[in-house]
Amino acid sequence: MTISPSLDERFRAAAATADLLDVAFDVLPDTPIGPLLVGVSDRGVCRISFDAEPEHHLELLARQFGPRVLRSSKPVDRVRRELDEYFAGRRQHFEVEPDIRFVPEYHRVVLGELARVEYGTTTTYGALAELTGNPRAARAVGTVMHRNPIPIVLPCHRVIGASGNLTGYAGGLHLKEQLLRLEGAIL
Amino acid sequence: MIPPFETFYETHRDEVFRFLGRRLGRERAEDAFQETFLRALRAYPRLEHGEHLRAWVFTIASRIVVDEARRRRPQVELPELAAEDGLPAFEDLAPLTGDLPPKERAAVVLRYGYDLGYDGIGAALGSTEEAARQAASAGVRRLRKERQ
């Protein structure tokens, strides 16, 4: 005798309603750029990953945010809706707050500047480094982009090489290109 | 290191549900199942280590079975607390706590078997920190008396 899917869902919903979760996550199985894992905390969205295998994220989320990490669909609805609208070309700004309290200080500063790079535009690693007061830190900015815990919402896909090369992306260059195309930043 | 709750839940949910189903019947087991894991979730951040989690969640489930039985048939003698399931912590503490009333026994096992704090025990048993403290100390007093 195993528990029914409906009982399972009922418990997961009740856990979220009772406000007992440090992180609620869910997998969005079929976005235009493939499956995404989305995690939300009480402060907003705290994780988006192109690696949608929960096993690969549970330990780290638990270590950072607390052990009560559970898949629960409802808390993720708002991010799900905003992402749907973004992928449909109907949303240019995310309203959900990014929760980056556990990234290192320097990363937080860079991600703060990144958040201001407008939809449909691109910037460079060097330009972003300059905005954070350290024009020679382009490589460090690259590292921050690579470790961005909330891609898409924090738009690291809008940061490209000075030569115009797309350079790199955690989800693969083809996704970076796809997102920039969606935004009309490249043809 | 306490495992992420998702891992804990996925590991134990079917077994806990089977246990509740045997004790309460499938229909009542569903509510008891949800209550068990909500109580576990409340107490979870206060666990000091990730050992004996199976026994721990069965302690909570047993407690809920007892509450359910009391609520339904207050005159009837309470069922023995999870004795037939042969849980590790109960095995360890059984010779000592076997004769305690269920609530004191659960409090003693959670306190001294799992190092759970009184606030956590209160949450796990669905009562208060103070009630948990009283149950554990009443249990210990009773054990001392029995040993004399």
Interface residues (C-beta under 8 A of the other chain):
Chain A: M1 T2 I3 L7 D8 R10 F11 A14 A15 A18 L20 L21 D22 P54 L58 E59 L61 A62 G66 P67 R68 V69 L70 R71
Chain B: I2 P3 P4 F5 E6 T7 Y9 R13 D14 F17 R18 G21 R26 E30 F33 Q34 F37 L38 L41 R42 Y44 P45
